[in-house]
């Protein structure tokens, strides 16, 4: 069976030959690229390029490049039918504008994330200053962001009268919140 065209001595014409109302031979150049099951594919390309130009382009190319060339012609012809003035160039321009818009959205989202990270760093710094007001603070710049570093004094060895066991008591526990 040759590319689905012959079955029990019956020849099915390719979409190109069927559209052009001509007999489809075994040597038909268009048959491998325009099967009878896809008539619209040939109709679109034929409308823009014409049958003789399609055949000429195929004959100019090596066999391994023909399929890609036909796929390209189908895409370009469909784009030309959708947009007769700009064709594929219009699609490319539209996609480039879409990319620019998405890049702007991404930049805004990244700026918001950076802003939130700075706010979190400031809140943590304020909490530390409230909890340890007598500690030395030093401001450093890391990757363009200013961060406060709080220097904690060296911890003194624990004595027997220390009831905290060297740890800070949690600010809020479930037991305290529930009144237990």
Chimera marker file (.cmm) of the C-alpha trace (Angstrom):
<marker_set name="trace">
<marker id="1" x="0.000" y="0.000" z="0.000" r="1" g="1" b="0" radius="0.5"/>
<marker id="2" x="1.637" y="3.237" z="-1.152" r="1" g="1" b="0" radius="0.5"/>
<marker id="3" x="1.066" y="6.101" z="1.327" r="1" g="1" b="0" radius="0.5"/>
<marker id="4" x="-2.574" y="5.099" z="1.774" r="1" g="1" b="0" radius="0.5"/>
<marker id="5" x="-3.464" y="5.919" z="-1.835" r="1" g="1" b="0" radius="0.5"/>
<marker id="6" x="-4.078" y="2.391" z="-3.212" r="1" g="1" b="0" radius="0.5"/>
<marker id="7" x="-6.466" y="-0.144" z="-1.843" r="1" g="1" b="0" radius="0.5"/>
<marker id="8" x="-7.671" y="-3.125" z="-3.865" r="1" g="1" b="0" radius="0.5"/>
<marker id="9" x="-6.631" y="-1.565" z="-7.214" r="1" g="1" b="0" radius="0.5"/>
<marker id="10" x="-8.576" y="1.622" z="-6.421" r="1" g="1" b="0" radius="0.5"/>
<marker id="11" x="-6.642" y="4.879" z="-6.629" r="1" g="1" b="0" radius="0.5"/>
<marker id="12" x="-7.695" y="7.685" z="-4.295" r="1" g="1" b="0" radius="0.5"/>
<marker id="13" x="-6.597" y="11.046" z="-5.638" r="1" g="1" b="0" radius="0.5"/>
<marker id="14" x="-4.640" y="13.325" z="-3.326" r="1" g="1" b="0" radius="0.5"/>
<marker id="15" x="-6.336" y="16.514" z="-2.121" r="1" g="1" b="0" radius="0.5"/>
<marker id="16" x="-4.382" y="18.543" z="-4.718" r="1" g="1" b="0" radius="0.5"/>
<marker id="17" x="-5.434" y="16.430" z="-7.703" r="1" g="1" b="0" radius="0.5"/>
<marker id="18" x="-9.004" y="16.223" z="-6.422" r="1" g="1" b="0" radius="0.5"/>
<marker id="19" x="-9.164" y="20.004" z="-6.044" r="1" g="1" b="0" radius="0.5"/>
<marker id="20" x="-7.613" y="20.550" z="-9.483" r="1" g="1" b="0" radius="0.5"/>
<marker id="21" x="-9.918" y="17.877" z="-10.974" r="1" g="1" b="0" radius="0.5"/>
<marker id="22" x="-7.128" y="15.897" z="-12.536" r="1" g="1" b="0" radius="0.5"/>
<marker id="23" x="-6.035" y="12.288" z="-12.462" r="1" g="1" b="0" radius="0.5"/>
<marker id="24" x="-3.601" y="11.509" z="-9.620" r="1" g="1" b="0" radius="0.5"/>
<marker id="25" x="-0.698" y="9.357" z="-10.776" r="1" g="1" b="0" radius="0.5"/>
<marker id="26" x="1.721" y="7.316" z="-8.718" r="1" g="1" b="0" radius="0.5"/>
<marker id="27" x="4.396" y="9.946" z="-9.436" r="1" g="1" b="0" radius="0.5"/>
<marker id="28" x="2.295" y="12.864" z="-8.177" r="1" g="1" b="0" radius="0.5"/>
<marker id="29" x="4.676" y="15.281" z="-6.415" r="1" g="1" b="0" radius="0.5"/>
<marker id="30" x="1.904" y="16.689" z="-4.242" r="1" g="1" b="0" radius="0.5"/>
<marker id="31" x="0.357" y="13.414" z="-3.008" r="1" g="1" b="0" radius="0.5"/>
<marker id="32" x="2.706" y="12.823" z="-0.025" r="1" g="1" b="0" radius="0.5"/>
<marker id="33" x="2.040" y="16.303" z="1.349" r="1" g="1" b="0" radius="0.5"/>
<marker id="34" x="-1.673" y="16.747" z="0.600" r="1" g="1" b="0" radius="0.5"/>
<marker id="35" x="-3.502" y="13.510" z="1.460" r="1" g="1" b="0" radius="0.5"/>
<marker id="36" x="-7.133" y="13.156" z="0.418" r="1" g="1" b="0" radius="0.5"/>
<marker id="37" x="-8.119" y="13.289" z="4.107" r="1" g="1" b="0" radius="0.5"/>
<marker id="38" x="-6.954" y="16.944" z="4.356" r="1" g="1" b="0" radius="0.5"/>
<marker id="39" x="-8.490" y="18.857" z="1.425" r="1" g="1" b="0" radius="0.5"/>
<marker id="40" x="-8.503" y="22.232" z="3.221" r="1" g="1" b="0" radius="0.5"/>
<marker id="41" x="-4.716" y="22.106" z="3.568" r="1" g="1" b="0" radius="0.5"/>
<marker id="42" x="-4.225" y="22.191" z="-0.206" r="1" g="1" b="0" radius="0.5"/>
<marker id="43" x="-7.054" y="24.671" z="-0.766" r="1" g="1" b="0" radius="0.5"/>
<marker id="44" x="-5.406" y="27.234" z="1.525" r="1" g="1" b="0" radius="0.5"/>
<marker id="45" x="-1.961" y="26.894" z="-0.069" r="1" g="1" b="0" radius="0.5"/>
<marker id="46" x="-3.392" y="26.850" z="-3.609" r="1" g="1" b="0" radius="0.5"/>
<marker id="47" x="-5.371" y="30.025" z="-2.993" r="1" g="1" b="0" radius="0.5"/>
<marker id="48" x="-2.226" y="31.961" z="-2.017" r="1" g="1" b="0" radius="0.5"/>
<marker id="49" x="0.570" y="30.360" z="-4.068" r="1" g="1" b="0" radius="0.5"/>
<marker id="50" x="-1.060" y="28.529" z="-6.985" r="1" g="1" b="0" radius="0.5"/>
<marker id="51" x="-0.477" y="24.893" z="-7.936" r="1" g="1" b="0" radius="0.5"/>
<marker id="52" x="2.379" y="25.481" z="-10.388" r="1" g="1" b="0" radius="0.5"/>
<marker id="53" x="4.363" y="27.520" z="-7.835" r="1" g="1" b="0" radius="0.5"/>
<marker id="54" x="3.889" y="24.824" z="-5.197" r="1" g="1" b="0" radius="0.5"/>
<marker id="55" x="5.112" y="22.110" z="-7.585" r="1" g="1" b="0" radius="0.5"/>
<marker id="56" x="8.056" y="24.247" z="-8.702" r="1" g="1" b="0" radius="0.5"/>
<marker id="57" x="9.132" y="24.954" z="-5.113" r="1" g="1" b="0" radius="0.5"/>
<marker id="58" x="8.914" y="21.274" z="-4.212" r="1" g="1" b="0" radius="0.5"/>
<marker id="59" x="10.985" y="20.229" z="-7.222" r="1" g="1" b="0" radius="0.5"/>
<marker id="60" x="13.689" y="22.758" z="-6.330" r="1" g="1" b="0" radius="0.5"/>
<marker id="61" x="14.159" y="21.256" z="-2.854" r="1" g="1" b="0" radius="0.5"/>
<marker id="62" x="15.800" y="18.018" z="-1.745" r="1" g="1" b="0" radius="0.5"/>
<marker id="63" x="13.263" y="15.415" z="-0.587" r="1" g="1" b="0" radius="0.5"/>
<marker id="64" x="14.172" y="15.710" z="3.112" r="1" g="1" b="0" radius="0.5"/>
<marker id="65" x="13.235" y="19.432" z="3.131" r="1" g="1" b="0" radius="0.5"/>
<marker id="66" x="9.962" y="19.201" z="1.238" r="1" g="1" b="0" radius="0.5"/>
<marker id="67" x="7.721" y="18.357" z="4.187" r="1" g="1" b="0" radius="0.5"/>
<marker id="68" x="8.983" y="21.329" z="6.193" r="1" g="1" b="0" radius="0.5"/>
<marker id="69" x="8.561" y="23.579" z="3.158" r="1" g="1" b="0" radius="0.5"/>
<marker id="70" x="4.939" y="22.502" z="2.684" r="1" g="1" b="0" radius="0.5"/>
<marker id="71" x="4.196" y="22.988" z="6.393" r="1" g="1" b="0" radius="0.5"/>
<marker id="72" x="5.700" y="26.472" z="6.144" r="1" g="1" b="0" radius="0.5"/>
<marker id="73" x="3.658" y="27.293" z="3.043" r="1" g="1" b="0" radius="0.5"/>
<marker id="74" x="0.464" y="26.113" z="4.765" r="1" g="1" b="0" radius="0.5"/>
<marker id="75" x="1.196" y="28.283" z="7.815" r="1" g="1" b="0" radius="0.5"/>
<marker id="76" x="2.158" y="31.328" z="5.738" r="1" g="1" b="0" radius="0.5"/>
<marker id="77" x="-0.867" y="30.946" z="3.460" r="1" g="1" b="0" radius="0.5"/>
<marker id="78" x="-3.252" y="30.651" z="6.424" r="1" g="1" b="0" radius="0.5"/>
<marker id="79" x="-1.686" y="33.769" z="7.963" r="1" g="1" b="0" radius="0.5"/>
<marker id="80" x="-2.010" y="35.635" z="4.648" r="1" g="1" b="0" radius="0.5"/>
<marker id="81" x="-5.692" y="34.664" z="4.406" r="1" g="1" b="0" radius="0.5"/>
<marker id="82" x="-6.330" y="35.814" z="8.010" r="1" g="1" b="0" radius="0.5"/>
<marker id="83" x="-4.385" y="39.048" z="7.508" r="1" g="1" b="0" radius="0.5"/>
<marker id="84" x="-4.017" y="39.904" z="3.803" r="1" g="1" b="0" radius="0.5"/>
<marker id="85" x="-1.858" y="42.976" z="4.460" r="1" g="1" b="0" radius="0.5"/>
<marker id="86" x="0.707" y="41.708" z="6.981" r="1" g="1" b="0" radius="0.5"/>
<marker id="87" x="0.382" y="37.906" z="6.892" r="1" g="1" b="0" radius="0.5"/>
<marker id="88" x="3.017" y="36.186" z="9.068" r="1" g="1" b="0" radius="0.5"/>
<marker id="89" x="4.702" y="39.499" z="9.833" r="1" g="1" b="0" radius="0.5"/>
<marker id="90" x="1.486" y="40.645" z="11.521" r="1" g="1" b="0" radius="0.5"/>
<marker id="91" x="1.448" y="37.498" z="13.650" r="1" g="1" b="0" radius="0.5"/>
<marker id="92" x="5.110" y="37.988" z="14.592" r="1" g="1" b="0" radius="0.5"/>
<marker id="93" x="4.482" y="41.637" z="15.518" r="1" g="1" b="0" radius="0.5"/>
<marker id="94" x="1.458" y="40.683" z="17.601" r="1" g="1" b="0" radius="0.5"/>
<marker id="95" x="3.450" y="38.018" z="19.452" r="1" g="1" b="0" radius="0.5"/>
<marker id="96" x="6.319" y="40.450" z="20.076" r="1" g="1" b="0" radius="0.5"/>
<marker id="97" x="3.881" y="42.969" z="21.582" r="1" g="1" b="0" radius="0.5"/>
<marker id="98" x="2.443" y="40.206" z="23.736" r="1" g="1" b="0" radius="0.5"/>
<marker id="99" x="5.966" y="39.316" z="24.942" r="1" g="1" b="0" radius="0.5"/>
<marker id="100" x="6.675" y="42.970" z="25.820" r="1" g="1" b="0" radius="0.5"/>
<marker id="101" x="3.438" y="43.198" z="27.778" r="1" g="1" b="0" radius="0.5"/>
<marker id="102" x="4.240" y="40.012" z="29.684" r="1" g="1" b="0" radius="0.5"/>
<marker id="103" x="7.774" y="41.249" z="30.403" r="1" g="1" b="0" radius="0.5"/>
<marker id="104" x="6.299" y="44.452" z="31.857" r="1" g="1" b="0" radius="0.5"/>
<marker id="105" x="3.938" y="42.411" z="34.057" r="1" g="1" b="0" radius="0.5"/>
<marker id="106" x="6.848" y="40.257" z="35.199" r="1" g="1" b="0" radius="0.5"/>
<marker id="107" x="8.932" y="43.336" z="36.065" r="1" g="1" b="0" radius="0.5"/>
<marker id="108" x="6.027" y="44.759" z="38.093" r="1" g="1" b="0" radius="0.5"/>
<marker id="109" x="5.566" y="41.460" z="39.944" r="1" g="1" b="0" radius="0.5"/>
<marker id="110" x="9.291" y="41.267" z="40.687" r="1" g="1" b="0" radius="0.5"/>
<marker id="111" x="9.228" y="44.854" z="41.987" r="1" g="1" b="0" radius="0.5"/>
<marker id="112" x="6.273" y="43.987" z="44.240" r="1" g="1" b="0" radius="0.5"/>
<marker id="113" x="8.128" y="40.952" z="45.587" r="1" g="1" b="0" radius="0.5"/>
<marker id="114" x="11.206" y="43.065" z="46.301" r="1" g="1" b="0" radius="0.5"/>
<marker id="115" x="9.043" y="45.687" z="48.012" r="1" g="1" b="0" radius="0.5"/>
<marker id="116" x="7.410" y="43.013" z="50.183" r="1" g="1" b="0" radius="0.5"/>
<marker id="117" x="10.807" y="41.539" z="51.089" r="1" g="1" b="0" radius="0.5"/>
<marker id="118" x="11.979" y="44.994" z="52.174" r="1" g="1" b="0" radius="0.5"/>
<marker id="119" x="8.835" y="45.461" z="54.244" r="1" g="1" b="0" radius="0.5"/>
<marker id="120" x="9.373" y="42.095" z="55.925" r="1" g="1" b="0" radius="0.5"/>
<marker id="121" x="13.013" y="42.959" z="56.647" r="1" g="1" b="0" radius="0.5"/>
<marker id="122" x="11.909" y="46.289" z="58.159" r="1" g="1" b="0" radius="0.5"/>
<marker id="123" x="9.265" y="44.593" z="60.294" r="1" g="1" b="0" radius="0.5"/>
<marker id="124" x="11.756" y="42.023" z="61.557" r="1" g="1" b="0" radius="0.5"/>
<marker id="125" x="14.174" y="44.833" z="62.355" r="1" g="1" b="0" radius="0.5"/>
<marker id="126" x="11.491" y="46.753" z="64.250" r="1" g="1" b="0" radius="0.5"/>
<marker id="127" x="10.499" y="43.658" z="66.201" r="1" g="1" b="0" radius="0.5"/>
<marker id="128" x="14.124" y="43.061" z="67.173" r="1" g="1" b="0" radius="0.5"/>
<marker id="129" x="14.520" y="46.694" z="68.233" r="1" g="1" b="0" radius="0.5"/>
<marker id="130" x="11.385" y="46.399" z="70.393" r="1" g="1" b="0" radius="0.5"/>
<marker id="131" x="12.510" y="43.146" z="71.950" r="1" g="1" b="0" radius="0.5"/>
<marker id="132" x="16.144" y="44.192" z="72.482" r="1" g="1" b="0" radius="0.5"/>
<marker id="133" x="16.225" y="48.004" z="72.686" r="1" g="1" b="0" radius="0.5"/>
<marker id="134" x="19.708" y="48.242" z="74.199" r="1" g="1" b="0" radius="0.5"/>
<marker id="135" x="21.519" y="46.261" z="71.507" r="1" g="1" b="0" radius="0.5"/>
<marker id="136" x="23.962" y="47.849" z="69.054" r="1" g="1" b="0" radius="0.5"/>
<marker id="137" x="22.721" y="48.084" z="65.487" r="1" g="1" b="0" radius="0.5"/>
<marker id="138" x="24.658" y="48.355" z="62.289" r="1" g="1" b="0" radius="0.5"/>
<marker id="139" x="23.211" y="49.020" z="58.855" r="1" g="1" b="0" radius="0.5"/>
<marker id="140" x="24.778" y="47.210" z="55.915" r="1" g="1" b="0" radius="0.5"/>
<marker id="141" x="23.983" y="47.180" z="52.230" r="1" g="1" b="0" radius="0.5"/>
<marker id="142" x="23.481" y="43.782" z="50.593" r="1" g="1" b="0" radius="0.5"/>
<marker id="143" x="22.659" y="43.737" z="46.868" r="1" g="1" b="0" radius="0.5"/>
<marker id="144" x="21.433" y="47.321" z="47.059" r="1" g="1" b="0" radius="0.5"/>
<marker id="145" x="19.148" y="46.604" z="50.047" r="1" g="1" b="0" radius="0.5"/>
<marker id="146" x="19.874" y="48.040" z="53.457" r="1" g="1" b="0" radius="0.5"/>
<marker id="147" x="19.636" y="45.560" z="56.287" r="1" g="1" b="0" radius="0.5"/>
<marker id="148" x="20.010" y="46.167" z="60.022" r="1" g="1" b="0" radius="0.5"/>
<marker id="149" x="22.230" y="43.770" z="61.921" r="1" g="1" b="0" radius="0.5"/>
<marker id="150" x="21.764" y="43.611" z="65.646" r="1" g="1" b="0" radius="0.5"/>
<marker id="151" x="24.811" y="42.682" z="67.682" r="1" g="1" b="0" radius="0.5"/>
<marker id="152" x="23.900" y="40.587" z="70.665" r="1" g="1" b="0" radius="0.5"/>
<marker id="153" x="26.206" y="40.739" z="73.681" r="1" g="1" b="0" radius="0.5"/>
<marker id="154" x="28.046" y="37.575" z="74.581" r="1" g="1" b="0" radius="0.5"/>
<marker id="155" x="25.861" y="35.387" z="76.710" r="1" g="1" b="0" radius="0.5"/>
<marker id="156" x="27.039" y="34.940" z="80.261" r="1" g="1" b="0" radius="0.5"/>
<marker id="157" x="27.261" y="31.428" z="81.656" r="1" g="1" b="0" radius="0.5"/>
<marker id="158" x="24.098" y="30.352" z="83.398" r="1" g="1" b="0" radius="0.5"/>
<marker id="159" x="23.965" y="30.376" z="87.122" r="1" g="1" b="0" radius="0.5"/>
<marker id="160" x="21.695" y="28.304" z="89.303" r="1" g="1" b="0" radius="0.5"/>
<marker id="161" x="19.288" y="31.184" z="89.864" r="1" g="1" b="0" radius="0.5"/>
<marker id="162" x="18.473" y="31.435" z="86.130" r="1" g="1" b="0" radius="0.5"/>
<marker id="163" x="15.016" y="29.938" z="85.670" r="1" g="1" b="0" radius="0.5"/>
<marker id="164" x="14.709" y="30.537" z="81.938" r="1" g="1" b="0" radius="0.5"/>
<marker id="165" x="17.281" y="27.852" z="81.095" r="1" g="1" b="0" radius="0.5"/>
<marker id="166" x="18.928" y="30.272" z="78.710" r="1" g="1" b="0" radius="0.5"/>
<marker id="167" x="15.994" y="30.429" z="76.293" r="1" g="1" b="0" radius="0.5"/>
<marker id="168" x="13.463" y="33.114" z="75.615" r="1" g="1" b="0" radius="0.5"/>
<marker id="169" x="9.929" y="32.364" z="76.593" r="1" g="1" b="0" radius="0.5"/>
<marker id="170" x="7.608" y="32.193" z="73.602" r="1" g="1" b="0" radius="0.5"/>
<marker id="171" x="5.554" y="35.320" z="73.143" r="1" g="1" b="0" radius="0.5"/>
<marker id="172" x="2.314" y="33.419" z="72.729" r="1" g="1" b="0" radius="0.5"/>
<marker id="173" x="1.641" y="29.749" z="73.205" r="1" g="1" b="0" radius="0.5"/>
<marker id="174" x="-1.511" y="27.818" z="72.556" r="1" g="1" b="0" radius="0.5"/>
<marker id="175" x="-1.977" y="27.297" z="76.267" r="1" g="1" b="0" radius="0.5"/>
<marker id="176" x="-1.742" y="31.043" z="76.986" r="1" g="1" b="0" radius="0.5"/>
<marker id="177" x="-4.069" y="31.858" z="74.105" r="1" g="1" b="0" radius="0.5"/>
<marker id="178" x="-6.646" y="29.381" z="75.368" r="1" g="1" b="0" radius="0.5"/>
<marker id="179" x="-6.274" y="30.510" z="78.981" r="1" g="1" b="0" radius="0.5"/>
<marker id="180" x="-4.906" y="27.202" z="80.216" r="1" g="1" b="0" radius="0.5"/>
<link id1="1" id2="2" r="1" g="1" b="0" radius="0.2"/>
<link id1="2" id2="3" r="1" g="1" b="0" radius="0.2"/>
<link id1="3" id2="4" r="1" g="1" b="0" radius="0.2"/>
<link id1="4" id2="5" r="1" g="1" b="0" radius="0.2"/>
<link id1="5" id2="6" r="1" g="1" b="0" radius="0.2"/>
<link id1="6" id2="7" r="1" g="1" b="0" radius="0.2"/>
<link id1="7" id2="8" r="1" g="1" b="0" radius="0.2"/>
<link id1="8" id2="9" r="1" g="1" b="0" radius="0.2"/>
<link id1="9" id2="10" r="1" g="1" b="0" radius="0.2"/>
<link id1="10" id2="11" r="1" g="1" b="0" radius="0.2"/>
<link id1="11" id2="12" r="1" g="1" b="0" radius="0.2"/>
<link id1="12" id2="13" r="1" g="1" b="0" radius="0.2"/>
<link id1="13" id2="14" r="1" g="1" b="0" radius="0.2"/>
<link id1="14" id2="15" r="1" g="1" b="0" radius="0.2"/>
<link id1="15" id2="16" r="1" g="1" b="0" radius="0.2"/>
<link id1="16" id2="17" r="1" g="1" b="0" radius="0.2"/>
<link id1="17" id2="18" r="1" g="1" b="0" radius="0.2"/>
<link id1="18" id2="19" r="1" g="1" b="0" radius="0.2"/>
<link id1="19" id2="20" r="1" g="1" b="0" radius="0.2"/>
<link id1="20" id2="21" r="1" g="1" b="0" radius="0.2"/>
<link id1="21" id2="22" r="1" g="1" b="0" radius="0.2"/>
<link id1="22" id2="23" r="1" g="1" b="0" radius="0.2"/>
<link id1="23" id2="24" r="1" g="1" b="0" radius="0.2"/>
<link id1="24" id2="25" r="1" g="1" b="0" radius="0.2"/>
<link id1="25" id2="26" r="1" g="1" b="0" radius="0.2"/>
<link id1="26" id2="27" r="1" g="1" b="0" radius="0.2"/>
<link id1="27" id2="28" r="1" g="1" b="0" radius="0.2"/>
<link id1="28" id2="29" r="1" g="1" b="0" radius="0.2"/>
<link id1="29" id2="30" r="1" g="1" b="0" radius="0.2"/>
<link id1="30" id2="31" r="1" g="1" b="0" radius="0.2"/>
<link id1="31" id2="32" r="1" g="1" b="0" radius="0.2"/>
<link id1="32" id2="33" r="1" g="1" b="0" radius="0.2"/>
<link id1="33" id2="34" r="1" g="1" b="0" radius="0.2"/>
<link id1="34" id2="35" r="1" g="1" b="0" radius="0.2"/>
<link id1="35" id2="36" r="1" g="1" b="0" radius="0.2"/>
<link id1="36" id2="37" r="1" g="1" b="0" radius="0.2"/>
<link id1="37" id2="38" r="1" g="1" b="0" radius="0.2"/>
<link id1="38" id2="39" r="1" g="1" b="0" radius="0.2"/>
<link id1="39" id2="40" r="1" g="1" b="0" radius="0.2"/>
<link id1="40" id2="41" r="1" g="1" b="0" radius="0.2"/>
<link id1="41" id2="42" r="1" g="1" b="0" radius="0.2"/>
<link id1="42" id2="43" r="1" g="1" b="0" radius="0.2"/>
<link id1="43" id2="44" r="1" g="1" b="0" radius="0.2"/>
<link id1="44" id2="45" r="1" g="1" b="0" radius="0.2"/>
<link id1="45" id2="46" r="1" g="1" b="0" radius="0.2"/>
<link id1="46" id2="47" r="1" g="1" b="0" radius="0.2"/>
<link id1="47" id2="48" r="1" g="1" b="0" radius="0.2"/>
<link id1="48" id2="49" r="1" g="1" b="0" radius="0.2"/>
<link id1="49" id2="50" r="1" g="1" b="0" radius="0.2"/>
<link id1="50" id2="51" r="1" g="1" b="0" radius="0.2"/>
<link id1="51" id2="52" r="1" g="1" b="0" radius="0.2"/>
<link id1="52" id2="53" r="1" g="1" b="0" radius="0.2"/>
<link id1="53" id2="54" r="1" g="1" b="0" radius="0.2"/>
<link id1="54" id2="55" r="1" g="1" b="0" radius="0.2"/>
<link id1="55" id2="56" r="1" g="1" b="0" radius="0.2"/>
<link id1="56" id2="57" r="1" g="1" b="0" radius="0.2"/>
<link id1="57" id2="58" r="1" g="1" b="0" radius="0.2"/>
<link id1="58" id2="59" r="1" g="1" b="0" radius="0.2"/>
<link id1="59" id2="60" r="1" g="1" b="0" radius="0.2"/>
<link id1="60" id2="61" r="1" g="1" b="0" radius="0.2"/>
<link id1="61" id2="62" r="1" g="1" b="0" radius="0.2"/>
<link id1="62" id2="63" r="1" g="1" b="0" radius="0.2"/>
<link id1="63" id2="64" r="1" g="1" b="0" radius="0.2"/>
<link id1="64" id2="65" r="1" g="1" b="0" radius="0.2"/>
<link id1="65" id2="66" r="1" g="1" b="0" radius="0.2"/>
<link id1="66" id2="67" r="1" g="1" b="0" radius="0.2"/>
<link id1="67" id2="68" r="1" g="1" b="0" radius="0.2"/>
<link id1="68" id2="69" r="1" g="1" b="0" radius="0.2"/>
<link id1="69" id2="70" r="1" g="1" b="0" radius="0.2"/>
<link id1="70" id2="71" r="1" g="1" b="0" radius="0.2"/>
<link id1="71" id2="72" r="1" g="1" b="0" radius="0.2"/>
<link id1="72" id2="73" r="1" g="1" b="0" radius="0.2"/>
<link id1="73" id2="74" r="1" g="1" b="0" radius="0.2"/>
<link id1="74" id2="75" r="1" g="1" b="0" radius="0.2"/>
<link id1="75" id2="76" r="1" g="1" b="0" radius="0.2"/>
<link id1="76" id2="77" r="1" g="1" b="0" radius="0.2"/>
<link id1="77" id2="78" r="1" g="1" b="0" radius="0.2"/>
<link id1="78" id2="79" r="1" g="1" b="0" radius="0.2"/>
<link id1="79" id2="80" r="1" g="1" b="0" radius="0.2"/>
<link id1="80" id2="81" r="1" g="1" b="0" radius="0.2"/>
<link id1="81" id2="82" r="1" g="1" b="0" radius="0.2"/>
<link id1="82" id2="83" r="1" g="1" b="0" radius="0.2"/>
<link id1="83" id2="84" r="1" g="1" b="0" radius="0.2"/>
<link id1="84" id2="85" r="1" g="1" b="0" radius="0.2"/>
<link id1="85" id2="86" r="1" g="1" b="0" radius="0.2"/>
<link id1="86" id2="87" r="1" g="1" b="0" radius="0.2"/>
<link id1="87" id2="88" r="1" g="1" b="0" radius="0.2"/>
<link id1="88" id2="89" r="1" g="1" b="0" radius="0.2"/>
<link id1="89" id2="90" r="1" g="1" b="0" radius="0.2"/>
<link id1="90" id2="91" r="1" g="1" b="0" radius="0.2"/>
<link id1="91" id2="92" r="1" g="1" b="0" radius="0.2"/>
<link id1="92" id2="93" r="1" g="1" b="0" radius="0.2"/>
<link id1="93" id2="94" r="1" g="1" b="0" radius="0.2"/>
<link id1="94" id2="95" r="1" g="1" b="0" radius="0.2"/>
<link id1="95" id2="96" r="1" g="1" b="0" radius="0.2"/>
<link id1="96" id2="97" r="1" g="1" b="0" radius="0.2"/>
<link id1="97" id2="98" r="1" g="1" b="0" radius="0.2"/>
<link id1="98" id2="99" r="1" g="1" b="0" radius="0.2"/>
<link id1="99" id2="100" r="1" g="1" b="0" radius="0.2"/>
<link id1="100" id2="101" r="1" g="1" b="0" radius="0.2"/>
<link id1="101" id2="102" r="1" g="1" b="0" radius="0.2"/>
<link id1="102" id2="103" r="1" g="1" b="0" radius="0.2"/>
<link id1="103" id2="104" r="1" g="1" b="0" radius="0.2"/>
<link id1="104" id2="105" r="1" g="1" b="0" radius="0.2"/>
<link id1="105" id2="106" r="1" g="1" b="0" radius="0.2"/>
<link id1="106" id2="107" r="1" g="1" b="0" radius="0.2"/>
<link id1="107" id2="108" r="1" g="1" b="0" radius="0.2"/>
<link id1="108" id2="109" r="1" g="1" b="0" radius="0.2"/>
<link id1="109" id2="110" r="1" g="1" b="0" radius="0.2"/>
<link id1="110" id2="111" r="1" g="1" b="0" radius="0.2"/>
<link id1="111" id2="112" r="1" g="1" b="0" radius="0.2"/>
<link id1="112" id2="113" r="1" g="1" b="0" radius="0.2"/>
<link id1="113" id2="114" r="1" g="1" b="0" radius="0.2"/>
<link id1="114" id2="115" r="1" g="1" b="0" radius="0.2"/>
<link id1="115" id2="116" r="1" g="1" b="0" radius="0.2"/>
<link id1="116" id2="117" r="1" g="1" b="0" radius="0.2"/>
<link id1="117" id2="118" r="1" g="1" b="0" radius="0.2"/>
<link id1="118" id2="119" r="1" g="1" b="0" radius="0.2"/>
<link id1="119" id2="120" r="1" g="1" b="0" radius="0.2"/>
<link id1="120" id2="121" r="1" g="1" b="0" radius="0.2"/>
<link id1="121" id2="122" r="1" g="1" b="0" radius="0.2"/>
<link id1="122" id2="123" r="1" g="1" b="0" radius="0.2"/>
<link id1="123" id2="124" r="1" g="1" b="0" radius="0.2"/>
<link id1="124" id2="125" r="1" g="1" b="0" radius="0.2"/>
<link id1="125" id2="126" r="1" g="1" b="0" radius="0.2"/>
<link id1="126" id2="127" r="1" g="1" b="0" radius="0.2"/>
<link id1="127" id2="128" r="1" g="1" b="0" radius="0.2"/>
<link id1="128" id2="129" r="1" g="1" b="0" radius="0.2"/>
<link id1="129" id2="130" r="1" g="1" b="0" radius="0.2"/>
<link id1="130" id2="131" r="1" g="1" b="0" radius="0.2"/>
<link id1="131" id2="132" r="1" g="1" b="0" radius="0.2"/>
<link id1="132" id2="133" r="1" g="1" b="0" radius="0.2"/>
<link id1="133" id2="134" r="1" g="1" b="0" radius="0.2"/>
<link id1="134" id2="135" r="1" g="1" b="0" radius="0.2"/>
<link id1="135" id2="136" r="1" g="1" b="0" radius="0.2"/>
<link id1="136" id2="137" r="1" g="1" b="0" radius="0.2"/>
<link id1="137" id2="138" r="1" g="1" b="0" radius="0.2"/>
<link id1="138" id2="139" r="1" g="1" b="0" radius="0.2"/>
<link id1="139" id2="140" r="1" g="1" b="0" radius="0.2"/>
<link id1="140" id2="141" r="1" g="1" b="0" radius="0.2"/>
<link id1="141" id2="142" r="1" g="1" b="0" radius="0.2"/>
<link id1="142" id2="143" r="1" g="1" b="0" radius="0.2"/>
<link id1="143" id2="144" r="1" g="1" b="0" radius="0.2"/>
<link id1="144" id2="145" r="1" g="1" b="0" radius="0.2"/>
<link id1="145" id2="146" r="1" g="1" b="0" radius="0.2"/>
<link id1="146" id2="147" r="1" g="1" b="0" radius="0.2"/>
<link id1="147" id2="148" r="1" g="1" b="0" radius="0.2"/>
<link id1="148" id2="149" r="1" g="1" b="0" radius="0.2"/>
<link id1="149" id2="150" r="1" g="1" b="0" radius="0.2"/>
<link id1="150" id2="151" r="1" g="1" b="0" radius="0.2"/>
<link id1="151" id2="152" r="1" g="1" b="0" radius="0.2"/>
<link id1="152" id2="153" r="1" g="1" b="0" radius="0.2"/>
<link id1="153" id2="154" r="1" g="1" b="0" radius="0.2"/>
<link id1="154" id2="155" r="1" g="1" b="0" radius="0.2"/>
<link id1="155" id2="156" r="1" g="1" b="0" radius="0.2"/>
<link id1="156" id2="157" r="1" g="1" b="0" radius="0.2"/>
<link id1="157" id2="158" r="1" g="1" b="0" radius="0.2"/>
<link id1="158" id2="159" r="1" g="1" b="0" radius="0.2"/>
<link id1="159" id2="160" r="1" g="1" b="0" radius="0.2"/>
<link id1="160" id2="161" r="1" g="1" b="0" radius="0.2"/>
<link id1="161" id2="162" r="1" g="1" b="0" radius="0.2"/>
<link id1="162" id2="163" r="1" g="1" b="0" radius="0.2"/>
<link id1="163" id2="164" r="1" g="1" b="0" radius="0.2"/>
<link id1="164" id2="165" r="1" g="1" b="0" radius="0.2"/>
<link id1="165" id2="166" r="1" g="1" b="0" radius="0.2"/>
<link id1="166" id2="167" r="1" g="1" b="0" radius="0.2"/>
<link id1="167" id2="168" r="1" g="1" b="0" radius="0.2"/>
<link id1="168" id2="169" r="1" g="1" b="0" radius="0.2"/>
<link id1="169" id2="170" r="1" g="1" b="0" radius="0.2"/>
<link id1="170" id2="171" r="1" g="1" b="0" radius="0.2"/>
<link id1="171" id2="172" r="1" g="1" b="0" radius="0.2"/>
<link id1="172" id2="173" r="1" g="1" b="0" radius="0.2"/>
<link id1="173" id2="174" r="1" g="1" b="0" radius="0.2"/>
<link id1="174" id2="175" r="1" g="1" b="0" radius="0.2"/>
<link id1="175" id2="176" r="1" g="1" b="0" radius="0.2"/>
<link id1="176" id2="177" r="1" g="1" b="0" radius="0.2"/>
<link id1="177" id2="178" r="1" g="1" b="0" radius="0.2"/>
<link id1="178" id2="179" r="1" g="1" b="0" radius="0.2"/>
<link id1="179" id2="180" r="1" g="1" b="0" radius="0.2"/>
</marker_set>
